Amino acid sequence: MGEINYQDLKAYLKQIEAPSDRLPAAVHLIHGEDLLVRTAFEEILQRLLPDASGSLNYEPLDGAAAPIGDVVASINTYSLLGGAKVVALKDARLFHARETAAKLLDSARNARIDGDLPRAAKHFLAALAQMSLSLEDLRTSNRSTRFPDGFDAGSDDAWIDAILDHCASARLSVPSAGDNAGILERAIENGFPKGHHLIITTDLIDRRRSLYKLISEKGIVIDCSVPKGDRRADKEAQAAALADHMHSILEPAGKTMSREVFLSLCEMTGFDLGTFANNLQILIDYAGPRQAITVEDVEAALTRTKKDPLYELTNAVTDRSWDRSLFFLDALLAGEIHGLQALAARMMFIGLYPLAGR
């Protein structure tokens, strides 16, 4: 079957509409930007099983906790009611490897900074599973030596202790690292009962893995990733994702927005799909019976949430938060800003406010 981008999802769904001769894939793998992944998941689920909510033919499973054997057993078990059946494996960890453990740890730290301890613990435990470590291994004084290449916990690693304490209080444990991918591969190779479908969602993938290659061959992979850099191509991709999401929200509400208003909203929000969607809903409510949303609406109803990473970096350095400083510097470099630009911004800040750099 193959891989499609999120923008191609509607065309794919149209192709498998009845009475089309093309049948939906038995396996769908959705990965990338969280909000786009959730949107794509709901659209595919609605097409495969229109009355999924409350249906005995729909079984959602937690990808971080459900044993893969239970997943395979469920997809191969006929429903008492007959007809189509959908099993969903959400937030799967099947594609994580040791080389992705650093990304998972970064995600855990970011979630901790945002105050979302449950999500931080989820990423943290997944990273430990990939590194074959226990929670107790991270309570030792030399824990920094256990981290994978490319990850720096920072000089202030209290965020790790906060996550460890949360795991202890919530009685969370590191998931077992068995051959889950191999078990699922064999199940896909053998095939599912007719009308049975498996939907997998995940944040990270490794295209080199045999499971990924098998799903792209036997099923459909939906790529919902959006580049986060500052290159022109990255910015265009971000704008396209925001525009597509804007239409999906405004059209059902009977609202319109000109390009000028769209750009004004983007300047307010930056690339944050969750905040962008929330702000659109605020604007819909603010506009009331009016069809067209205006620039004046954006300025009156919204608060600027876009963050300039250069200012975030200088603020973090000024606050002597080396953990946050390294995080924002890493984000800037990952966005392909030149290291000298980051240094120049910092030196200019010290030049304007000499006492702040001391």
Beta strands, then each sheet from edge to edge (+ up, - down):
strand 1: 2-5
strand 2: 27-32
strand 3: 58-62
strand 4: 85-90
strand 5: 196-202
strand 6: 220-224
strand 7: 256-257
strand 8: 292-293
sheet 1: 1+ 6+ 2+ 5+ 4+ 3+
sheet 2: 7+ 8+
end
